């Protein structure tokens, strides 16, 4: 396996539902993303599990993007010179966080059933990743309630490697990376880097950089422990007041603030860009259907299209 290189990436297509990938809007969005200097996309979509104690993961043919649609976006990205990390994600129909998927340790039959269903789910997409030459596969995202089941996860990874020959990563959650005792079994350590780097919405870049340095120490120790590169499978914050104090937030009603978002982006890039143990960024997120450019100053979501943070990405991603 060759070197993964430094990933100048973005998550792409997350909000898509069935029928929304194979469109002119998606192609246009990929073109605009390429203009930022982005070289990788994490093509991310979700499959809905009924609730946190269900043991079966069922494909919803009326909701989830189809295999043909996924293949279409991968082919389009490759045509535009971008590499792809395929990232299928389990979510819950009741909108609770997937981290709550869990069973008591003594409920062996429940664990066995759920992990068998999960293996069927993820190896299906591993086969697609292999057939479409995706350079990386993310095998799970923020599955905190399941991470202690080390033997089960190792069997999942073994099954994936039987059908997929590219790089494998797992997306832990910020500050909880130590829960994953099986990081030795993947190729790259991924995490959702929603670290709160400010206590006030007008915190300076100097304040944010100090917070990134604190997070960096923990991540460097993780790198040393497993001798693996660290990758931000997710990172970002909204263009909203206070976003840097709670970068994970997507629901709170906040006023527009693109300057704070831009400072979050610039300081994260400054803090990690030159670290030899760091593999890069998949920023959250670039929509498959973009808003009109004139609406950028009204959008308080994670998107950076038409905002100050987009200029910062262009500056950094233009670097060799």
Secondary structure, 3 states (H helix, E strand, C coil): CCCCCCEEEEEECCCCCCCCCCCHHHHHHHHHHHCCCCCEEEEEEEEEECCCCCCCCCCCCCCCCCHHHHHHHHHHHHHCCCEEEEEEEEEECCCCCHHHCCCCCCCHHHHHHHHHHHHHHHHHHHHHHHHCCCCEEEEEECCCCCCCCHHHHHHHHHHHHCCCCCEEEEEEECCCHHHCCCHHHCCEEEEECCCCCCCCCCCCHHHHHHHHHHHHHHHHHHHHHHCCEEEEEEECCCCECCHHHCCCCCCCCCCECHHHHHHHHHHHHHHHCCCCCEEEEEEEEECCCCCCHHHHHHCCCCCCCCCHHHHHHHHHHCCC
